[in-house]
Amino acid sequence: MTGAAVELHSELNGWARTLLIVLRRAPGQVCVLFALAWLALPWSAAAIAVAVAVFALCRLWARRHPRLVARVLGPVRGWRLRWQLTSRWEEICRRCGLAGPEVPAIRSTRARWPHVQLLVRPILGQTLRDFENAGEAVRVGVGASGLRVEADGLRDVLLTLTIGDELSLPFTAEPRPCVDSLATVRMGRCEDGSPWDMSIGPHTLVAGCSGSGKGSLFWSFAFGLAPAVRDGRVQLHGIDLKGGMEILMGADLFTTSATNAAEAVVVLELLVVRMRERAQTYAGRLRSHTPSVDEPLHVVMIDELAALTAYCPERDLQRRAENAINLLCSQGRAPGFMVFACLQDPRKEVIPSRGLFTQMVGLRLKDLSETSMVLGEAAVHGGAHCHRITRDSPGTGYVLPENGGHPIRVRAGFASDEDIRAVAAQYATPVRLHIEVPPVAEFEPRPRRSRTSGVAP
């Protein structure tokens, strides 16, 4: 069956079950209703049938285009919630602990899908923290899906309630036909339905539990750069210590591919050498890099960073990898070298260079402390609740804008295996380098000291 046929079958089954339930619970009332309608107007049965058919078609259209329906009905929901808030504001404040002898005054309201904003003037003795502490109670009380609390000027508090979820439905990651500017890359959508464009250049760290959708961000980033990869302005270097299960699916996109720690260290140290050479050529002439075919942007994409910096059993390789990553993150942006890494555990013990990543994306995390590690406490108070993201929305997370504003809820597109293979074949890189791992020098075993004399035999 096609997708439309499946949806039609499901919708008809739902209506049939509903009709059977109504007939089973009130068969007499239903028969009397239809009899009266038939006696009143002989053509009323046909009118009812037409009305039911129109309503069913509208329901099918709504199921086929839920995002469009949400946008059409969103303003109505926003106006309704704004009316409820203003009419019940005194009761909400008293029950949520925001009222004293007086009630905080609402200075203005605004409804714009999918948000409703209230500008509130706190009473004497109240602070922003009081509204942050009561935020969850207010959100649950009014039935909003999210609430952000932030200061507005010196005295007022801005409450932004989210009444809809543009990110509830998954969508497919698709490369753009061409990329003229390499300032940003299209990753997915923001919570208001607008495109999510992530900056290219800042070293990016994506943190999330297993199954949180790190692969969606990984391939959305690669898809966004794919046209520039084919043109030769960008070279991707993939590192995947899970044997290449992730990056080898789209191997044609990567100039170099490393599937073990030894190959990863060779790639990282090679890029450090090229970074220093380019920085020397730029010295006294340029202060920033512009991607071109002759001098492409080099992007290191690491699938699981902790496997290289914390879980690698070979200490020498781990030390060399950490040193190379630190050099790339601290010196690579100006000459055109970027690191895009994903990991599950954001603790400093696992990723010592976490502070060198200036662009963070928090997917679903285990608890509040991990959210604070990734995005900071101010982002948590501003509404970034990575620990509350559900398992059925992979690829959903929070990012902090470069202008220092409030955290933004975003979602990356889903990339299937077939999509990855197709994009890799269509946008294959013109430059491929084979990584050769130098043989490990064999050292003679150190002589063991004698326990009796303390002198080596």
C-alpha positions as CSV (number, residue, x, y, z in Angstrom):
1,M,0.0,0.0,0.0
2,T,1.1,3.6,-0.6
3,G,1.5,6.1,2.2
4,A,-1.8,7.8,1.3
5,A,-3.6,4.4,1.2
6,V,-2.2,3.4,4.6
7,E,-3.3,6.8,6.1
8,L,-6.8,6.4,4.6
9,H,-7.1,2.9,5.9
10,S,-6.0,4.0,9.4
11,E,-8.4,6.9,9.4
12,L,-11.4,4.8,8.3
13,N,-10.6,2.2,11.0
14,G,-10.6,5.0,13.6
15,W,-13.9,6.3,12.4
16,A,-15.4,2.8,12.3
17,R,-14.3,2.1,15.9
18,T,-15.7,5.4,17.1
19,L,-19.1,4.7,15.4
20,L,-19.3,1.2,16.9
21,I,-18.5,2.6,20.4
22,V,-21.3,5.2,20.0
23,L,-23.8,2.7,18.7
24,R,-22.9,0.2,21.5
25,R,-23.3,2.8,24.3
26,A,-26.4,4.7,23.0
27,P,-28.1,2.8,20.1
28,G,-31.6,4.2,20.9
29,Q,-30.5,7.8,21.0
30,V,-28.7,7.5,17.7
31,C,-31.7,5.9,15.9
32,V,-34.0,8.6,17.3
33,L,-31.7,11.4,16.2
34,F,-31.5,10.1,12.6
35,A,-35.3,9.5,12.5
36,L,-36.0,13.1,13.7
37,A,-33.6,14.5,11.2
38,W,-35.2,12.5,8.4
39,L,-38.7,13.5,9.4
40,A,-37.7,17.2,9.7
41,L,-36.1,17.5,6.3
42,P,-36.1,14.6,3.8
43,W,-32.7,15.7,2.4
44,S,-31.0,16.1,5.8
45,A,-29.5,12.7,5.6
46,A,-27.7,13.6,2.4
47,A,-26.5,16.9,4.0
48,I,-25.2,15.0,7.0
49,A,-23.4,12.5,4.8
50,V,-21.8,15.4,2.8
51,A,-20.8,17.1,6.1
52,V,-19.2,13.9,7.3
53,A,-17.4,13.4,4.1
54,V,-16.0,16.9,4.1
55,F,-14.9,16.5,7.7
56,A,-13.2,13.2,6.9
57,L,-11.3,14.8,4.0
58,C,-10.2,17.6,6.3
59,R,-9.0,15.1,8.8
60,L,-7.0,13.3,6.1
61,W,-5.5,16.5,4.9
62,A,-4.5,17.3,8.5
63,R,-2.8,14.0,8.8
64,R,-0.9,14.5,5.6
65,H,0.2,18.0,6.4
66,P,0.3,18.3,10.2
67,R,2.9,21.1,10.2
68,L,0.8,23.3,8.0
69,V,-2.3,22.6,10.1
70,A,-0.4,23.5,13.2
71,R,0.6,26.8,11.6
72,V,-3.0,27.6,10.6
73,L,-4.5,26.8,14.0
74,G,-1.5,28.0,16.0
75,P,-2.5,31.6,16.3
76,V,-5.9,30.6,17.6
77,R,-4.3,28.5,20.3
78,G,-2.0,31.4,21.1
79,W,-4.8,33.9,21.5
80,R,-6.7,31.4,23.6
81,L,-3.8,30.8,25.9
82,R,-3.1,34.5,26.2
83,W,-6.7,35.1,27.2
84,Q,-6.5,32.3,29.8
85,L,-3.3,33.8,31.2
86,T,-4.6,37.3,31.6
87,S,-7.9,36.3,33.0
88,R,-6.5,33.8,35.5
89,W,-3.2,35.6,36.2
90,E,-4.0,36.4,39.9
91,E,-5.0,32.7,40.6
92,I,-1.9,31.4,38.8
93,C,0.4,33.7,40.8
94,R,-1.1,32.7,44.1
95,R,-1.0,29.0,43.5
96,C,2.5,29.0,42.1
97,G,4.0,31.1,44.9
98,L,4.4,34.4,43.0
99,A,1.9,36.4,44.9
100,G,2.4,38.3,48.1
101,P,0.3,41.2,49.4
102,E,0.2,42.1,45.7
103,V,0.3,40.3,42.4
104,P,3.0,40.9,39.7
105,A,1.5,43.1,37.1
106,I,1.3,42.1,33.4
107,R,2.7,45.0,31.4
108,S,2.1,43.5,27.9
109,T,1.3,40.3,26.1
110,R,2.2,38.9,22.7
111,A,1.1,35.8,20.8
112,R,3.2,34.6,17.9
113,W,3.3,30.9,17.0
114,P,4.5,28.9,18.7
115,H,5.1,31.3,21.6
116,V,3.1,33.4,24.0
117,Q,5.0,36.1,25.8
118,L,4.2,38.0,29.0
119,L,6.1,41.0,30.2
120,V,5.7,41.1,33.9
121,R,6.7,43.7,36.5
122,P,7.7,41.9,39.7
123,I,6.5,43.1,43.1
124,L,8.8,44.6,45.6
125,G,11.1,41.9,47.0
126,Q,10.9,39.5,44.0
127,T,13.8,38.6,41.8
128,L,14.4,36.8,38.6
129,R,15.2,33.6,40.5
130,D,11.7,33.6,42.1
131,F,10.2,33.4,38.6
132,E,12.7,30.7,37.6
133,N,11.8,28.6,40.7
134,A,8.1,28.9,39.9
135,G,8.5,28.4,36.2
136,E,7.8,24.7,36.1
137,A,4.6,25.1,38.2
138,V,3.4,27.9,35.8
139,R,4.2,25.8,32.8
140,V,2.3,22.7,34.0
141,G,-0.6,24.9,35.3
142,V,-1.3,26.5,32.0
143,G,-0.5,23.4,29.8
144,A,2.4,24.8,27.9
145,S,5.1,22.6,26.5
146,G,7.9,24.9,27.5
147,L,8.7,28.0,29.5
148,R,11.7,30.4,29.3
149,V,12.3,33.0,32.0
150,E,14.7,35.9,31.2
151,A,15.3,39.5,32.4
152,D,13.9,42.4,30.3
153,G,15.6,45.6,31.2
154,L,16.4,46.5,34.8
155,R,13.0,45.6,36.4
156,D,10.8,43.5,34.2
157,V,10.7,39.7,33.6
158,L,9.8,38.2,30.2
159,L,8.0,34.9,30.3
160,T,8.0,33.0,27.0
161,L,5.6,30.0,26.9
162,T,5.8,27.5,24.1
163,I,2.3,26.3,23.1
164,G,3.2,24.0,20.1
165,D,6.0,21.7,19.0
166,E,7.2,22.2,15.5
167,L,9.9,19.5,16.2
168,S,7.6,16.7,17.1
169,L,7.6,15.2,13.6
170,P,10.8,13.8,12.1
171,F,12.0,15.0,8.7
172,T,14.7,14.0,6.2
173,A,18.1,15.6,6.0
174,E,18.8,16.8,2.5
175,P,21.8,18.6,1.0
176,R,21.3,22.0,-0.6
177,P,21.9,22.1,-4.4
178,C,24.8,24.6,-4.0
179,V,26.6,26.4,-1.2
180,D,27.8,29.9,-2.1
181,S,28.8,31.0,1.4
182,L,30.6,28.8,3.9
183,A,29.6,31.0,6.9
184,T,26.8,28.7,8.0
185,V,25.5,25.2,7.2
186,R,21.9,24.1,7.2
187,M,21.3,21.5,9.9
188,G,17.6,21.3,10.4
189,R,14.8,23.4,12.0
190,C,14.3,25.5,15.0
191,E,11.4,25.3,17.4
192,D,9.5,28.0,15.6
193,G,9.8,26.2,12.2
194,S,12.5,28.4,10.8
195,P,15.7,26.9,9.4
196,W,18.5,26.0,11.8
197,D,21.8,27.3,10.3
198,M,24.9,26.5,12.4
199,S,28.0,28.6,12.1
200,I,31.0,27.1,10.3
201,G,34.3,27.8,11.9
202,P,33.8,27.5,15.7
203,H,34.9,24.1,16.9
204,T,31.7,22.2,17.7
205,L,31.0,19.6,20.3
206,V,27.8,17.5,20.2
207,A,26.9,15.8,23.5
208,G,24.1,13.3,23.9
209,C,23.3,9.9,25.3
210,S,23.2,6.7,23.2
211,G,20.3,7.0,20.9
212,S,19.9,10.7,21.2
213,G,20.5,11.3,17.5
214,K,24.2,12.3,17.3
215,G,24.2,10.5,13.9
216,S,21.5,12.9,12.6
217,L,23.7,15.9,13.5
218,F,26.8,14.2,12.1
219,W,25.3,13.6,8.7
220,S,23.3,16.8,8.6
221,F,26.6,18.6,8.9
222,A,28.2,16.5,6.3
223,F,25.2,16.9,3.9
224,G,25.2,20.6,4.4
225,L,28.9,20.8,3.3
226,A,28.5,18.2,0.5
227,P,28.3,20.6,-2.4
228,A,31.4,22.4,-1.2
229,V,33.1,19.0,-0.8
230,R,32.4,18.2,-4.4
231,D,33.8,21.6,-5.5
232,G,37.0,21.1,-3.6
233,R,36.5,24.0,-1.2
234,V,36.0,21.7,1.8
235,Q,37.8,18.6,2.8
236,L,36.3,16.3,5.4
237,H,38.4,14.0,7.5
238,G,36.4,11.3,9.2
239,I,37.5,9.5,12.4
240,D,35.3,6.6,13.7
241,L,36.8,4.2,16.2
242,K,33.8,1.9,16.0
243,G,35.6,0.2,13.1
244,G,34.2,2.7,10.6
245,M,30.5,1.7,11.0
246,E,29.4,5.3,10.7
247,I,31.8,7.1,8.3
248,L,32.4,4.3,5.9
249,M,28.7,4.4,4.9
250,G,29.6,7.7,3.2
251,A,33.3,7.1,2.6
252,D,33.3,9.0,-0.7
253,L,32.7,12.3,1.1
254,F,35.9,12.0,3.2
255,T,39.3,12.9,2.0
256,T,40.8,10.7,4.8
257,S,39.1,8.1,6.9
258,A,40.5,6.6,10.1
259,T,38.9,3.6,11.8
260,N,41.4,2.9,14.6
261,A,43.4,4.9,17.0
262,A,46.7,4.7,15.1
263,E,45.1,6.0,11.8
264,A,43.4,8.7,13.8
265,V,46.6,10.0,15.3
266,V,48.3,10.0,11.8
267,V,45.4,12.1,10.4
268,L,45.3,14.5,13.3
269,E,49.1,15.1,13.3
270,L,49.1,15.5,9.5
271,L,46.5,18.2,9.8
272,V,48.5,19.9,12.6
273,V,51.5,20.0,10.2
274,R,49.4,21.5,7.4
275,M,47.8,24.0,9.8
276,R,51.2,25.3,10.9
277,E,52.4,25.5,7.3
278,R,49.4,27.5,6.3
279,A,49.7,29.8,9.3
280,Q,53.3,30.5,8.4
281,T,52.3,31.5,4.9
282,Y,49.5,33.7,6.2
283,A,51.8,35.4,8.8
284,G,52.0,39.2,8.0
285,R,49.5,38.8,5.1
286,L,46.2,37.5,6.3
287,R,44.4,37.1,9.6
288,S,41.5,34.9,8.4
289,H,40.9,32.1,5.9
290,T,38.6,32.1,2.9
291,P,37.9,28.6,1.6
292,S,39.0,27.9,-2.0
293,V,40.0,25.0,-4.1
294,D,43.7,25.8,-3.6
295,E,43.3,26.4,0.2
296,P,40.2,24.4,1.3
297,L,38.6,24.4,4.7
298,H,39.7,21.2,6.6
299,V,37.0,19.8,8.8
300,V,37.8,16.9,11.2
301,M,34.6,14.9,12.0
302,I,35.0,12.6,15.0
303,D,32.1,10.2,15.7
304,E,33.0,9.3,19.3
305,L,35.6,11.6,20.8
306,A,35.9,9.7,24.1
307,A,37.1,6.6,22.4
308,L,40.2,8.6,21.3
309,T,40.8,10.8,24.4
310,A,39.7,8.6,27.3
311,Y,39.1,5.0,26.4
312,C,42.1,4.3,24.1
313,P,44.1,1.5,25.7
314,E,47.4,2.7,24.1
315,R,48.5,5.6,26.3
316,D,51.0,7.0,23.8
317,L,48.4,7.2,21.1
318,Q,45.9,8.8,23.5
319,R,48.5,11.5,24.5
320,R,49.3,12.3,20.9
321,A,45.7,12.5,19.9
322,E,44.8,14.8,22.8
323,N,47.8,17.0,21.9
324,A,46.8,17.3,18.3
325,I,43.1,18.0,19.1
326,N,44.2,20.7,21.5
327,L,46.4,22.3,18.9
328,L,43.7,22.2,16.2
329,C,41.1,23.6,18.6
330,S,43.3,26.4,19.9
331,Q,45.0,27.5,16.7
332,G,43.0,26.1,13.8
333,R,40.1,28.5,13.2
334,A,42.1,31.4,11.6
335,P,44.0,29.2,9.1
336,G,40.9,27.2,8.2
337,F,40.9,24.0,10.3
338,M,37.7,23.0,12.2
339,V,36.9,20.1,14.6
340,F,33.3,18.7,14.7
341,A,33.1,16.0,17.4
342,C,30.4,13.9,19.1
343,L,30.5,12.1,22.4
344,Q,28.2,10.6,25.1
345,D,30.0,11.6,28.4
346,P,30.7,15.4,28.6
347,R,32.7,15.2,31.9
348,K,36.2,16.8,32.0
349,E,37.7,13.5,32.9
350,V,36.5,12.1,29.5
351,I,37.2,15.2,27.4
352,P,39.8,17.5,29.0
353,S,39.7,19.9,26.0
354,R,36.0,20.6,26.4
355,G,36.6,24.2,27.1
356,L,38.3,24.6,23.6
357,F,35.0,23.8,21.8
358,T,33.3,27.2,21.5
359,Q,30.0,25.9,19.9
360,M,28.1,23.3,21.9
361,V,25.0,21.3,21.0
362,G,23.2,19.5,23.8
363,L,21.0,16.5,22.8
364,R,19.2,14.2,25.3
365,L,21.4,13.9,28.4
366,K,21.1,11.9,31.6
367,D,20.6,14.6,34.2
368,L,20.7,18.3,35.0
369,S,24.4,18.3,35.9
370,E,25.4,17.1,32.4
371,T,23.2,19.8,30.8
372,S,25.1,22.3,32.9
373,M,28.4,20.9,31.8
374,V,27.5,21.2,28.1
375,L,25.6,24.5,27.9
376,G,26.2,26.1,31.3
377,E,23.9,26.9,34.3
378,A,22.6,30.1,32.7
379,A,21.3,28.1,29.7
380,V,19.5,25.7,32.0
381,H,17.8,28.6,33.8
382,G,17.0,30.0,30.3
383,G,15.0,26.9,29.4
384,A,17.6,24.4,28.0
385,H,16.4,21.2,29.5
386,C,18.4,18.5,27.7
387,H,17.7,16.0,30.4
388,R,13.9,16.3,29.7
389,I,14.1,15.5,26.0
390,T,12.2,12.2,25.3
391,R,13.6,9.2,23.6
392,D,11.1,9.4,20.7
393,S,12.6,12.6,19.3
394,P,16.2,11.8,18.3
395,G,18.2,14.7,16.9
396,T,16.4,17.2,19.1
397,G,18.6,19.4,21.3
398,Y,19.5,22.9,22.4
399,V,22.1,25.3,21.1
400,L,23.4,28.7,22.2
401,P,23.4,31.5,19.6
402,E,26.7,33.3,19.0
403,N,25.1,36.6,20.0
404,G,24.7,35.3,23.6
405,G,20.9,35.1,23.5
406,H,18.7,32.5,25.1
407,P,19.1,28.8,24.2
408,I,17.2,27.7,21.1
409,R,15.5,24.3,20.7
410,V,16.4,22.6,17.4
411,R,16.2,19.3,15.6
412,A,18.4,17.9,12.9
413,G,17.1,15.9,9.9
414,F,17.3,12.1,9.8
415,A,19.6,10.5,7.3
416,S,18.9,6.9,6.3
417,D,21.6,4.5,5.0
418,E,20.3,4.9,1.5
419,D,20.4,8.7,1.7
420,I,24.0,8.6,3.0
421,R,25.1,6.4,0.1
422,A,23.3,8.4,-2.4
423,V,24.7,11.8,-1.2
424,A,28.2,10.3,-1.0
425,A,28.0,9.1,-4.5
426,Q,26.6,12.4,-5.9
427,Y,28.9,14.7,-3.9
428,A,32.1,12.6,-3.8
429,T,35.3,14.5,-2.9
430,P,37.8,14.9,-5.7
431,V,40.7,14.4,-3.3
432,R,41.3,11.1,-1.5
433,L,44.4,10.4,0.7
434,H,45.4,7.0,1.8
435,I,46.5,6.9,5.4
436,E,49.7,4.8,6.1
437,V,50.5,4.0,9.7
438,P,54.2,3.9,10.2
439,P,55.4,0.6,11.8
440,V,55.8,0.7,15.5
441,A,59.4,0.6,16.6
442,E,60.3,-2.5,18.5
443,F,62.1,-1.8,21.7
444,E,64.2,-4.3,23.6
445,P,62.6,-5.2,27.0
446,R,64.0,-3.2,29.9
447,P,66.2,-5.3,32.2
448,R,64.4,-6.3,35.4
449,R,66.1,-5.3,38.7
450,S,67.2,-7.9,41.1
451,R,65.3,-8.0,44.3
452,T,68.3,-8.9,46.4
453,S,71.1,-6.7,45.1
454,G,69.1,-4.0,43.5
455,V,71.5,-4.2,40.5
456,A,70.3,-5.3,37.1
457,P,71.8,-8.7,36.0
